[in-house]
Amino acid sequence: MSKKFPALVNAAVTYPKPRLATFGHYAKVALFPPAPAEIPTATQSLKEIVKSPQAGSFKQFTSLKKSSKQHVAVS
């Protein structure tokens, strides 16, 4: 067991490095606040999301479009 311990520690350190780097890259992009120029677009999209159930326009969407809108709303 003591002979394998350094190899296990080395593997535990090197395995997550590329995954954490990828996570960090996407986290910088996804968690960055919107620019002032993007705020009107975001509010317009929110208004459309609120109006969709009221007008019943969600019935016109395909399943793919519905799932993508749900994904965007959740995230």
N, C-alpha and C positions, 0 to 999 in steps of 0.2 A: 504494500500500500504506500509506503513512504517513497518508493522509487517512482511510482506513477503520479504522485502528488504534484511535482513541478510541471509535468506535462498537462495535467488537468487544469492547473492554474493558468498556464500559458494558453490553453484552448479557451478557457473561460474569458480571458482578456481579449484574445484576437477575434473570436467569433462575432461578437456584437459590434465591433468597430465599423465595418462598412454599413451595417444596418442603421446604426446610430447616425452616421454621416448622412445617409439618405433621409432619415427621419428629420434631421436638422435642416436639410435643404428644403424639404417640403413644408416644414413648420415655419420657416422664415417667410415663405410665400403666402401660406394660408393664414397665418396669424398676424400678418401685417395689416394695420388699419387702412380703410379705404382713403384714397386721395380725395381732396376736396372736389376735384372734377368728376369723381365717380359717384358722389352722393346723390345727385339728381337721378341718375340711372337706377340706383338702388331703391330710391323712394318710389320711382315709377314702377319698378318691378313689384315692390310690395303692394302698391295700389292695385295692380293687376291680379295679384294673388288674392287679395281681399275681395275684389269684384267677381272673381271666377265662380265661387259658390253661390253668390247672390244672383248672378245672371244665368247660371246653369251651363256656362260655356265649357266647363270641365268635361261634359258628356261628349264633346266633339274630339277630345284628345285620343290619340292612340295609347295603347298600354305602355309603350316605350316612353312616350312623352310624359305620361302620368308618373311613371316611376322616376324619371329624371327630375321632374319638378318636385316630387316628394323628397328625393335625395338632396336637392338644393335647399329645400325648406328646412330639412332636419339639420343640415350642416350650416 
